[in-house]
Amino acid sequence: MVVGKCGHTHMTLQKTVGNRTHKTITTYQCKSWSCTACRKKKSLIVRKYIEKHFASKQLYMWTLTFDHKDTAEETWNLLGERWNRFRTYAKLMCGDFNYIRIVEPHKNGGYPHFHILIDKYLDISKATKHLVSQGFGWNCHCKRISTDGARGYVTKYLTKKWESDDAEYLRKKTNSRILSVGRATGAVFSRKSDWTLVGTTISPIKPEVIFGRMLVEALDAGACIDNVICSEDWCTFEQSILTGIDPFPEPIAFLEHKVFDFSATDF
């Protein structure tokens, strides 16, 4: 486990493939939904997830509120139970379905509500009557949506800043998940990685061009990647996803830039 400051601690990672050693320098990220920077990066991965698993399907975006007879904390504690009731009802009505469920709070009061993307149709009038009897509120909405629309809405919900501090406190207190997906489509964030942590640094150096062995020597001396210019082409976080590079070299950090590829003899 790396202990560092999100966005400031820099790490050297390496892995060996055959007779070649790959190295990359990456910035430690906390990966918390509470962190504005990490929240945006995680939302990009969710966008790719939607493209992969929900493309060319009839999609529906549901918004479900909750009955405010309970306190905000009681409602957060009941999220899991209420969600199970919705899943049970939906499966009974339309069979197996894929989904992405997002929890978001109201602007005031700290009460949560659901945004749910599903790939099966549910009659909203019948569903609303049943869900209200199960503790949901009358303010239920459902609309058909395209894949591009789904990506846009999901990104908006995930990156939106929570205006209620009470909601963030209650989410952490109740260990509630902001994002949940169905088992059939698999996990959003991969936890498998061949990368190994070599070292960390937070000490910057003056901007300079470094190559090959000089790169390793500079890292050993405490170089900061923000001030290093390498002869290799850079690879942004978005490009790393498009090219299939694992953006989550767990348990280290996001992979944000180019993998420096040198032969093992260079080290």
N, C-alpha and C positions, 0 to 999 in steps of 0.2 A: 504494500500500500504506500503510495506516494503522498507525503504531506507537503503541501505547498500552497501558494497563493494563486487563485484562478487567474489565468492570463498573464502571469508574471514569472512563474517558475518554468524553466525550460529543461527539457530532458532529451537525452540521447538514447535512441532505441536501436536494436540491431536484431537481425535474424539471418540464418545461413540457409541457402537453398543450393544444394549440390556443392560445388567448390567455390561458390561466390558468397560474399558477405554483403548484405544490404544494411545501410544505416540511414536513419532519419532523425532530424531534430524537430521536436514538437513541443507545443506549449501545453502545460498542464491545465486541464479544464475540470471543474468540479462536477459537471454534468447534471446539475440540479435544475429543476424546473423553476426554482426561485431566482436563479441567475439569469439576467436578461440576455447576456451573450450566449450562454449555453442553451437557453430556451430557443433562440432563433436557429441555432445549428441543429438541434434535435428536430425542430419542425421541418427542416429540409429533408431529413431522413424519412420522416413520416410522409412527406409528399411523394418521394420515390416509392415508398411502400404502397401508397394508393395506386400509383401508376402500375405497379407490378401485379397487385392482387384484385384491383377493382375496375380495371380498364374494360371497356366494351360490355359493361353490365348496366342493368337498370338500377339506379341508386336512389335512395331516399334519405333525406336528412330530417331527423326528428329532433325536436326541442321539448324536453319534459321538465316541468317545474314540480315543486313539492308543496304539500299542504303545510301552511305555516302555523298549524295548531301546536306543533312541537317547537322547542327552542332551536336556534341555529345549531348549537352543539349536538342536540339530540338528532337533528336531521342529518348532520355529517356522520354521526355514528350509525345511522340507519341506511346509509348509501348502499352498502353491500346487499342488505336484505331487499331493498326496493329494486335494485338492479336485477337481482335474481328473479323477482316477480315479473319484471318486464321480459326477461329472456325466456322464462317458462311460458308466458302467454304468447310471445312471438313464435316460439317453436311449435306450440300447439296449433296456431293459426296458419303458419306458412311453412313449417318444416325447418330443416337446418338452414342457417343463414350466417353470413359473414358480417362482421361489424367492426367499427372503431368507435369507442365511447370516450367522450371528453367531459370532464367535470369543470365547470366554471361557476364562479360566484356572482350573485347579483351585485349591483353597484353599491347598494346600501344594505346593512343588516347582516351580512356575512352568510346568508342562505345560499346553498349550492343549487345548480340545476344541471341537467344532462344535455349534451349535444351528441346524437347518435347517428352514425352513417351505417346504413344496412343495405343489402342487395336483394331484399325481398319486399313485396308490397303487403302493407297492413291497412285495413279499412280504418281510417282515422276516427270516424264517429263511434264505431263499435269499440275500438281500442281505448278511446278517451273515457267512455263510461266505465269500462272495466278497470282502467288504471286509477281513476279517481277513487274507486272503492278500495284500491290497494295502497292508498296513501299519497298518490301523486296529485298535483294541482290541476285545475281546469284549464290552465294556460298551456295546452298541448298543440304543437304545430308539426306539420309534416309536408314536405314538398319534394317532388321529383327533381333530380339534379344530375348534371353531367359529370364526367370524371374531372374535367378541368374545374368545374364549379366546386366539386367536392374538395379538390386540392386547395382552392382558394379559401373556402370557408374553414376548413380544418386548420390551415396555417394561421388564419386570422384568430381563431379561438385559442390556439396554442401560444401565440406570440403576444396576445393582448395582455397589457399590464393589469394586474388585479388592483382595483382601487380600494378594496376593503382589507385592511390589515387584520381584522378579526377573522376573515375567511382563511388567510394564509396561516394564521396561528392554529385555527381549528383543523385545517387540512393536515398539518404536521402532527397535531395532538392525536388525531384519530387515524393517522397513518393511511390516509386516503390517497388513492392513485389518481393522478390527473388524466392519464391515458391508459386505456385497456383495449385489447383486441381479442378476436376469437382464436381458439386453438387451431382451427383448420388452416388459417393463413400463416401461423407461426409468429415468433417474436419479432418485434420491430427492431430492437437493438441487439446486435450480435455480441456475445461475450466470449467468443473464441478468438484467439490470436496467437501467432507464432513469434510475436515481438518480445524481446527481453530488454529490461531496463539496464542501461550501462552506467548512466550518471545523470546528475541534475545540476543546474546552475541558475543563479539569479543575477550574476555579475555581468554588466554590459562591457563591451570593448568598443574602440573607435571603428568606424566603418572602414572596411578594407576588402580587397578581393583575395580569396583564399582557394586553393585547389588541393585535391588529393590528400596527401599526408598532412599538409598544413591545416586542413580542416579538422582533423583529429587532434593535432597539437593545440589548436586554438580552443577546441572544446575542453580538452584537459586543463587548459589554463583558465577556463571560466568564461568562454565566449557566449554571447547572447545572440540567438539567431536573428533577432530583429535588426541587428547591426552588421550582419554578415551577408556579403554578396557572393554567390557561388556561380561557377560557370555552367552548372546544370540549369535546365529550365525549371521554373517554379510550377507547382501544381496546387491550385486553390482547393479549398474544402469542397466546393460544389463540383469541380472537375474530378476530384478523387472519387466521388460517388458515381459520376457518369462513366468513369473508366473502370469501375469495379474494384478500386482499392478500398479496403476495409477502413472506413472513417473512424472506427472505434477499436484501436489496438488495445483491447482490455488487458489488464485493468489500469492501463497507464493514462491515456488521454486521447483526444481527437487527433486524427492524422490530418494535418492541415496543409502540409507542403511536400515538396519533392522527396522521394526516396533516393538518397545518394548511393549510387551503385558502383562499387569498386571491387576489384578482385581481392580475394582473401590475402594475397601477398602484400597488399598495400598497408596492411595492419600488422 
